[in-house]
Amino acid sequence: MEIIEEKKQFAVLIDSDNISAKYASSIFNEIENYGYASFRRIYGNWSSRANGWKEEVLLENSITPVQQFAYTSGKNATDMAMVIDAMDILYSGKVDGFCLVTSDSDFTRLAMRLREENMYVIGMGESKTPMALTKACNKFIHLNLINKQVNDVETASEASVSAGARRKGSKAAEEEHGSAVTPLSQIEEAVISIINDNENKGKITYLGEIGSRLNDKFTDFDVRNYGYTKLVVLLQDTCPRLSVYRIDSAYAVGLSGQIDRQKLEKEILLFVKNSGGQVENLSLVYEEIHKKHPSFDIKDYGYSRLSSFLRSIRQLSVNGNLVSIKERKS
């Protein structure tokens, strides 16, 4: 007997004041990845402006418009109506989560409040959305970036584009949207940390785990933000310190060109011995390593400081900047 998993129910609430109707299909295509949009409401003053949300768009996507007059000049009545409805829906107990479609940071507290009630909160907006709101959600989707990705795929398949062109495109996307998306350098550092953590436990790091943990760590993480459709291609193109390889039918991720730790320790010990048994400045040790291995990065070994790494070598003693060979006990 086949067991059918029940889909999660979401309330999709759209702020028409700052979200364009051109994202209508993207909104509901995305929500299908998480569950079913049982509530579909959009808020605004339909007598004065609609931001492109015409009747046919609402009917095509089964969205219920909620009229909200601006009772007082300068006050955002739309925000208040959305918040009130969200709390009513929350206490009705009919949904498992909310999708707040807005780029307005005023909804940050609402997102936080819903999460306090154990609701799964998805945010959708443009990359101009303040970081406070993106971090307040369990997941945040940049509609303008994924919309651009869909348009790009329609004109050229990813397989037909060179790695150099893809890398250039991902860098351009990061620069264009600034702090709106998580920098690729942070993505790479997070993956290296996962790999080091698994190595300490004697585990291989598989691509599936990388994707899952990046999504947990960065609420806005989505390969489409950088112009890609697959995580494996993103890592191969934009993270030079990582190596992606296959184990049977699965992808695994390791560190690219990492110097064998035992070899590195022997080279450091030899350098200190040849310096008379002690080196007066840590920087000299670093310079010696970097001379032989220009790509050396202490973070590849799970340390943030060279001094911590040197202290982990049993034969060495580190006191401030002084590095010396430990005296053998008789």
C-alpha positions as CSV (number, residue, x, y, z in Angstrom):
1,M,0.0,0.0,0.0
2,E,1.4,3.4,-1.1
3,I,1.8,6.0,1.7
4,I,1.0,9.5,0.4
5,E,2.8,12.2,2.4
6,E,0.5,15.0,3.3
7,K,1.6,18.4,1.9
8,K,2.1,21.3,4.3
9,Q,-0.5,24.0,4.1
10,F,0.7,27.6,3.6
11,A,-0.9,31.0,3.8
12,V,0.5,33.2,1.0
13,L,0.1,36.8,1.8
14,I,1.2,39.4,-0.8
15,D,1.9,43.0,-0.3
16,S,0.9,44.6,-3.6
17,D,2.5,48.0,-2.6
18,N,6.0,46.7,-3.3
19,I,5.7,43.4,-5.2
20,S,5.1,43.5,-9.0
21,A,2.6,41.3,-10.7
22,K,5.3,40.0,-13.0
23,Y,6.3,37.6,-10.2
24,A,2.9,36.0,-9.9
25,S,3.7,32.7,-11.5
26,S,7.2,32.5,-9.8
27,I,5.6,32.9,-6.4
28,F,3.3,30.0,-6.7
29,N,5.8,27.8,-8.6
30,E,8.2,28.3,-5.7
31,I,5.6,27.5,-3.0
32,E,4.8,24.2,-4.6
33,N,8.3,23.1,-3.6
34,Y,7.3,23.4,0.1
35,G,3.6,22.6,0.2
36,Y,0.1,23.8,-0.9
37,A,-1.0,27.5,-0.9
38,S,-4.4,27.0,0.9
39,F,-4.7,30.8,1.5
40,R,-3.9,33.2,-1.4
41,R,-4.5,36.8,-0.5
42,I,-3.1,40.1,-1.8
43,Y,-3.4,43.4,0.0
44,G,-3.7,46.9,-1.4
45,N,-5.8,49.9,-2.3
46,W,-7.3,48.8,-5.5
47,S,-9.1,52.1,-6.1
48,S,-5.9,54.0,-6.5
49,R,-3.1,51.6,-7.5
50,A,-2.5,47.9,-8.1
51,N,1.2,47.6,-9.2
52,G,0.2,45.6,-12.2
53,W,-2.1,43.2,-10.3
54,K,-4.9,43.2,-12.7
55,E,-8.1,41.1,-12.5
56,E,-6.9,38.5,-15.0
57,V,-3.7,37.9,-13.0
58,L,-5.6,37.4,-9.8
59,L,-8.1,35.0,-11.4
60,E,-5.4,33.0,-13.2
61,N,-3.6,32.4,-9.8
62,S,-6.7,32.2,-7.6
63,I,-5.7,35.1,-5.5
64,T,-8.2,36.9,-3.3
65,P,-7.8,40.7,-3.3
66,V,-8.2,42.4,0.1
67,Q,-9.2,46.1,-0.3
68,Q,-7.5,48.4,2.2
69,F,-8.2,52.1,2.0
70,A,-5.6,54.5,3.2
71,Y,-7.6,56.0,6.1
72,T,-4.8,58.4,7.1
73,S,-2.2,60.1,4.9
74,G,1.3,58.7,5.5
75,K,0.2,55.5,7.3
76,N,0.6,52.1,5.6
77,A,-2.8,50.6,6.0
78,T,-1.8,47.6,3.8
79,D,0.8,46.5,6.3
80,M,-1.7,46.6,9.2
81,A,-4.3,44.6,7.2
82,M,-1.7,41.9,6.4
83,V,-0.5,41.6,10.0
84,I,-4.1,41.3,11.3
85,D,-5.0,38.6,8.8
86,A,-1.8,36.7,9.5
87,M,-2.6,36.5,13.2
88,D,-6.2,35.5,12.5
89,I,-5.0,32.7,10.2
90,L,-2.3,31.7,12.8
91,Y,-4.9,31.2,15.5
92,S,-7.3,29.4,13.2
93,G,-4.8,26.5,13.3
94,K,-5.4,25.8,9.6
95,V,-1.9,26.2,8.2
96,D,1.6,24.8,8.9
97,G,3.4,27.9,7.6
98,F,3.3,31.3,6.0
99,C,4.7,32.9,2.8
100,L,5.2,36.6,3.2
101,V,5.6,38.2,-0.2
102,T,7.2,41.6,0.4
103,S,10.4,43.6,0.4
104,D,9.3,45.7,3.3
105,S,11.3,45.4,6.5
106,D,8.3,46.4,8.5
107,F,7.2,42.8,8.3
108,T,10.3,41.6,10.1
109,R,8.6,41.4,13.5
110,L,5.7,39.5,12.0
111,A,8.0,36.9,10.6
112,M,9.7,36.6,14.0
113,R,6.4,36.3,15.8
114,L,5.2,33.5,13.4
115,R,8.4,31.6,13.9
116,E,7.9,31.8,17.7
117,E,4.6,29.9,17.1
118,N,6.6,27.2,15.3
119,M,5.4,28.3,11.9
120,Y,7.7,27.7,8.9
121,V,8.1,31.2,7.4
122,I,9.1,31.7,3.7
123,G,9.9,35.2,2.6
124,M,9.8,36.3,-1.0
125,G,10.9,39.7,-2.3
126,E,13.4,41.5,-4.4
127,S,17.1,41.7,-3.6
128,K,16.6,45.2,-2.2
129,T,15.0,43.5,0.8
130,P,16.8,44.5,4.1
131,M,18.9,41.7,5.7
132,A,16.8,41.9,8.8
133,L,13.7,40.5,7.0
134,T,15.7,37.8,5.1
135,K,17.2,36.6,8.4
136,A,13.9,36.5,10.2
137,C,12.5,33.9,7.8
138,N,13.3,30.2,7.6
139,K,13.9,30.6,3.9
140,F,14.0,33.8,1.8
141,I,13.7,33.7,-2.0
142,H,14.9,36.6,-4.2
143,L,12.2,36.8,-6.9
144,N,14.1,39.0,-9.2
145,L,17.1,36.7,-9.2
146,I,15.2,33.4,-9.8
147,N,13.1,35.2,-12.4
148,K,16.2,36.2,-14.2
149,Q,17.6,32.7,-14.0
150,V,14.4,31.3,-15.7
151,N,14.7,33.9,-18.5
152,D,18.4,33.0,-19.0
153,V,17.7,29.3,-19.2
154,E,15.1,30.0,-21.9
155,T,17.8,31.6,-24.1
156,A,20.7,29.3,-23.4
157,S,21.1,25.9,-21.7
158,E,23.7,25.8,-18.9
159,A,25.5,23.0,-20.7
160,S,26.2,25.3,-23.7
161,V,27.8,28.0,-21.6
162,S,31.5,27.9,-20.8
163,A,32.7,27.7,-17.2
164,G,34.4,31.0,-17.6
165,A,31.3,32.7,-18.7
166,R,29.2,31.2,-15.9
167,R,31.9,32.2,-13.3
168,K,31.8,35.8,-14.7
169,G,28.0,35.8,-14.5
170,S,27.9,34.6,-10.9
171,K,30.5,37.2,-9.9
172,A,28.5,39.9,-11.7
173,A,25.3,38.8,-9.9
174,E,27.1,39.0,-6.6
175,E,28.5,42.5,-7.3
176,E,25.2,43.8,-8.7
177,H,23.2,42.8,-5.6
178,G,25.9,43.5,-3.0
179,S,25.0,42.4,0.5
180,A,21.6,41.2,-0.7
181,V,22.9,37.7,-1.3
182,T,25.4,35.7,0.7
183,P,28.9,36.2,-0.7
184,L,30.4,33.3,-2.5
185,S,33.5,33.6,-0.2
186,Q,31.2,32.8,2.8
187,I,29.7,29.8,0.9
188,E,33.2,28.4,0.3
189,E,34.3,29.0,3.9
190,A,31.1,27.3,5.2
191,V,31.7,24.2,3.0
192,I,35.3,24.0,4.1
193,S,34.2,24.0,7.7
194,I,31.7,21.2,7.0
195,I,34.5,19.1,5.3
196,N,36.9,19.7,8.2
197,D,34.2,18.7,10.7
198,N,33.5,15.5,8.8
199,E,37.2,14.7,8.5
200,N,37.6,14.9,12.2
201,K,34.8,12.3,12.5
202,G,36.3,10.1,9.7
203,K,33.3,10.9,7.4
204,I,33.2,11.6,3.7
205,T,31.3,14.8,2.8
206,Y,28.6,14.3,0.2
207,L,27.0,17.0,-2.0
208,G,23.5,16.3,-0.5
209,E,24.8,17.1,3.0
210,I,26.4,20.3,1.7
211,G,23.2,21.5,0.1
212,S,21.2,20.7,3.3
213,R,23.6,22.5,5.6
214,L,24.0,25.5,3.5
215,N,20.2,26.0,3.4
216,D,20.1,25.7,7.2
217,K,23.0,28.2,7.7
218,F,22.0,30.8,5.1
219,T,18.2,31.6,4.9
220,D,18.6,33.1,1.4
221,F,20.9,30.4,-0.1
222,D,19.8,29.4,-3.6
223,V,22.2,28.5,-6.4
224,R,19.9,30.5,-8.8
225,N,21.0,33.7,-7.0
226,Y,24.4,33.2,-8.7
227,G,23.1,32.2,-12.1
228,Y,23.2,28.5,-11.7
229,T,20.7,25.6,-11.6
230,K,22.9,22.9,-9.9
231,L,25.0,23.1,-6.7
232,V,27.7,20.9,-8.1
233,V,28.4,23.3,-11.0
234,L,28.3,26.3,-8.7
235,L,31.0,24.7,-6.4
236,Q,33.1,23.6,-9.4
237,D,33.0,27.0,-11.0
238,T,33.3,29.5,-8.1
239,C,35.1,27.7,-5.2
240,P,38.7,27.0,-6.2
241,R,39.6,25.6,-2.8
242,L,37.1,22.8,-3.3
243,S,37.3,19.6,-5.3
244,V,34.1,17.8,-6.4
245,Y,34.5,14.1,-7.3
246,R,32.2,11.0,-7.8
247,I,31.9,8.0,-5.5
248,D,29.8,5.5,-7.3
249,S,26.6,7.4,-8.3
250,A,27.0,10.2,-5.7
251,Y,29.1,13.4,-5.6
252,A,31.5,14.0,-2.8
253,V,33.3,17.3,-1.9
254,G,36.8,17.7,-0.6
255,L,39.6,20.3,-0.4
256,S,41.5,21.1,-3.6
257,G,45.3,20.8,-3.4
258,Q,45.4,20.6,0.4
259,I,48.9,19.8,1.7
260,D,49.0,16.5,3.6
261,R,49.0,17.5,7.3
262,Q,51.8,15.0,8.3
263,K,54.0,16.3,5.5
264,L,53.3,19.9,6.6
265,E,54.1,19.1,10.3
266,K,57.4,17.5,9.3
267,E,58.4,20.6,7.2
268,I,57.6,23.0,10.1
269,L,59.5,20.9,12.7
270,L,62.5,20.7,10.3
271,F,62.4,24.5,9.9
272,V,62.3,25.2,13.6
273,K,65.2,22.6,14.3
274,N,67.3,24.2,11.6
275,S,66.6,27.6,13.2
276,G,68.4,26.5,16.4
277,G,65.4,24.9,18.0
278,Q,63.3,28.0,18.2
279,V,61.8,30.8,16.0
280,E,61.2,34.1,17.5
281,N,58.2,35.2,15.4
282,L,55.2,33.2,14.1
283,S,55.3,35.2,10.9
284,L,58.6,33.6,9.9
285,V,57.0,30.2,10.2
286,Y,54.1,31.3,8.0
287,E,56.5,32.8,5.4
288,E,58.4,29.5,5.3
289,I,55.3,27.5,4.6
290,H,54.0,30.0,2.1
291,K,57.3,29.9,0.2
292,K,56.9,26.2,-0.4
293,H,53.1,26.2,-0.7
294,P,51.7,29.4,-2.1
295,S,48.1,28.2,-1.8
296,F,48.5,27.4,2.0
297,D,45.5,28.5,4.0
298,I,45.3,27.7,7.7
299,K,41.4,27.5,7.5
300,D,41.7,24.4,5.3
301,Y,42.8,22.6,8.5
302,G,40.0,23.8,10.7
303,Y,41.9,26.6,12.4
304,S,41.5,30.3,12.4
305,R,45.0,31.1,13.6
306,L,48.4,29.7,12.8
307,S,49.3,29.7,16.5
308,S,46.4,27.3,17.3
309,F,47.6,24.9,14.5
310,L,51.2,25.0,15.8
311,R,50.0,24.2,19.3
312,S,48.3,21.1,18.0
313,I,51.8,19.7,16.9
314,R,52.9,17.7,19.9
315,Q,56.6,18.4,19.5
316,L,56.2,22.2,19.5
317,S,55.7,24.8,22.2
318,V,54.1,28.2,21.4
319,N,54.5,31.0,23.9
320,G,53.2,34.3,22.5
321,N,55.2,34.7,19.2
322,L,57.9,32.3,20.2
323,V,57.8,28.8,18.6
324,S,60.2,26.2,20.0
325,I,60.9,22.5,20.1
326,K,59.7,20.9,23.3
327,E,62.5,19.5,25.5
328,R,62.3,15.7,25.9
329,K,61.6,14.5,29.4
330,S,64.3,12.3,30.8
